[in-house]
Amino acid sequence: METWQAIDSLRVVRSFAARPLEADHLRRILHAGRRTGSSKNRQDWAFIVVRDRAHLAELSKVGPYAGHLAGAAAAVALVGSKRRDRWDLGRAAQDMVLAAWELGIGSVPATVYELELASRLLGLPDDQECPYLLSFGYPADLEVLARPNRPGGRKRLEEVVHDERWGERWAELGR
Amino acid sequence: METWQAIDSLRVVRSFAARPLEADHLRRILHAGRRTGSSKNRQDWAFIVVRDRAHLAELSKVGPYAGHLAGAAAAVALVGSKRRDRWDLGRAAQDMVLAAWELGIGSVPATVYELELASRLLGLPDDQECPYLLSFGYPADLEVLARPNRPGGRKRLEEVVHDERWGERWAELGR
């Protein structure tokens, strides 16, 4: 899949088939996170793979919108040092979800609201935290992989792009 | 370019050819940011395109490692609400740099240390801030686009992946 196609067609998948991820597919996703660039190349991250069904169910309680974890084929907990900007984790997550999408694997992020619960479930050291997890799996509904983008699902380009300074209309929009 | 190839081969480019970005290429990069998923689909971001040479030079003073902005064909300032987690901005940035890479365009992020200076140069409202900018341009040295990954440039998979809980070795590493 071409890179632009993956970026443009990627959508959230919350409902997954029961079968586990193929080992090569999981490894590819983890390598995508590992390969990501980071501030000063610090690579201040750990990726905890969770596949145990009971463990996934426990982790689905870390936030109000994390229920999808219970049905994931695998989750990847994104872990970094406490009080660090989460920009780098966001970059690694995007690489992982795009690499997955190219393989026909859907994903959805979960924001962790209960950081202490997540730390306990994942056995984290005191200086680490898990602000996000990603659910992965082959979609329950394979049609989602080819579904066209929903109109209005994103703001229009002219709403988010400014030219040189805030509030200045980008000159090339009409071209 | 296949998605995995873009993720795996992406490298930082700090030195750019003088020619401006083609309009279609710049638009593609901005659409990649716009298309990115965000927490609750908030899309709490603005992308300010900077191409004016004097403006780029001013922005290159926002941090100790931001000098590359002065030589960029274009920069994109990533703007979001103050006190917001930067995870979403990181995801949008990764989509932009991958979309650019597929088009033969290099990039490098700049961390903003002088947030007030950046706000003034970009004319931001009080509730917005710009923690990062991205420099884009066709590489001065085109050979960089096909250069193999530097050995040791990233931690090994077994250093960053854990199985179920922190410190547990991932079982499939050897397979």
Interface residues (C-beta under 8 A of the other chain):
Chain A: M1 E2 T3 W4 Q5 A6 I7 D8 L10 R11 V12 A23 L26 R27 R28 L30 H31 A32 G33 R34 R35 T36 G37 S39 N41 Q43 W45 A46 F47 I48 V49 V50 R51 D52 H55 V79 D85 R86 W87 D88 L89 G90 R91 A93 Q94 D95 L98 A99 W101 E102 P109 T111 L122 G123 L124 P125 Q128 P131 Y132 G153 R154 K155 L157 V160 V161 H162 D163 E164 R165 W166 G167 E168 W170 E172 R175
Chain B: M1 E2 T3 W4 Q5 A6 I7 D8 L10 R11 V12 A23 L26 R27 R28 L30 H31 A32 G33 R34 R35 T36 G37 S39 N41 Q43 W45 A46 F47 I48 V49 V50 R51 D52 H55 V79 D85 R86 W87 D88 L89 G90 R91 A93 Q94 D95 L98 A99 W101 E102 P109 T111 L122 G123 L124 P125 Q128 P131 Y132 G153 R154 K155 L157 V160 V161 H162 D163 E164 R165 W166 G167 E168 W170 E172 R175
